[in-house]
Amino acid sequence: MLILCFITVSNIFAQQQSKTLSEKDQKKQERKQHIADLAKREEEGALIFNKQFLLGFKLNTDGWSAMYEHGKYKTITTTNTWFIEFGERKSHKEEKVSSDPFGTGFTFGNPFVYGKRNNFYNFNIGIGQQKLIGGKGEKNGVAVSAIYGGGFSAGLLKPYYVTAIIDGTTGETRDVKYEGPNDTLFLNSPISAVGFTKGIGETKFVPGLVAHAGLRFDYGRYNELLSALEVGVSAEFYTQNMPIMVDAPEKKFFYNAYIAIEFGSRK
């Protein structure tokens, strides 16, 4: 009787172990097949990932900006993104000059931008999408994607200060900002730019909207890495005029073309 019970228990244990091994083998096979499918899609040019992280630097026709982008996989060809961006807008009339106020033949102080009223910085945050147009033919090929998005912009106007001569006889100077059309001290007597921190406490916030669209060329050797070049256009609209230069019209709407270098990873 004991022998019969032992044999029965042994058979049950063997069947259970066999079932466990079978399930493990099945899961292992499914995992291998999944990896093979991903590899095949990757070779066909699809970007297979769940998330992507990207850092970039843009050179704009009216300034510069640095950006961070986070993307989440939606389909093989579509990625939902959100982004943050910080940059500076400049006028095409900006030109740095040096001053020789005492006629010695030597320049004095830091070069300054004559007639500049404000430094105009912008902080943007928004959402967008990346649409794969053409996948990589092979791992060292180039994937082309359409990029578009939009969101909110915080325009930041910081007064631009210069050092101006008050008394030409004594050489007395004062740090001044633009106060209006009749500000002869700011317009006629500047000799040097003041340090960046001057005027930070007077920075003015102006809300606005931002939108951009472009093409991203991902030339990374492997799809897990993101090394890309992006070209596109961007536009911003603010609720108030954003004065930059004394001799340039104030405006609310800004647009530019840009080229960006981007690096990141996918998971």
Beta strands, then each sheet from edge to edge (+ up, - down):
strand 1: 51-60
strand 2: 63-73
strand 3: 78-89
strand 4: 96-99
strand 5: 108-113
strand 6: 118-134
strand 7: 143-159
strand 8: 162-167
strand 9: 172-176
strand 10: 190-193
strand 11: 204-218
strand 12: 225-238
strand 13: 253-266
sheet 1: 1+ 2- 3+ 6- 7+ 11- 12+ 13- 1+
sheet 2: 4+ 5-
sheet 3: 9+ 8- 10+
end
